[in-house]
Amino acid sequence: MERTQNPPVSLAEALTTFDDVWSPRIVAAVNDYDVRLARAEGEHVWHVHDDTDEFFLVVEGELTIGLREKDGEEESERAVVLPRGSVFTVPRGTWHKPSATPGTAILLLEPTGTPTTGDAHDPVPDHVDSTTGHAWHP
């Protein structure tokens, strides 16, 4: 199968084409993974991806990821603060809840078809789009 060439994507320009928060746009693909760009502000929802890690890159602003982790029978919570330019991977099976300051933008790398609210989640607030990503058009 022949691969088609895609034009380069300016993340700064792509961010000017939408305002919705927690509603990622698929700006590229790598093998069977989506490269998703999203605006983020306020809190997302506690959720877990049972079978895949979730990669975050902070393009603008600051992202905090709350994590619920188990050490044997003990469960604890901690938060990872990611300033602009930082990357972090949430391991599969880890409950997590992103939150962001106003003006934050993130890039996510996830297998195509992965729901933004994971395989299990708390009630989804109205400002969070439970999706597998939206097609982005320049």
Secondary structure, 3 states (H helix, E strand, C coil): CCCCCCCCCCHHHHHCCCCCECCCEEEEEECCEEEEEEEEEEECCCEECCCCCEEEEEEECEEEEEEEEEECCEEEEEEEEEECCCEEEECCCCEEEEEEEEEEEEEEEEECCCCCCCCEECCCCCCCCCCCCEECCC
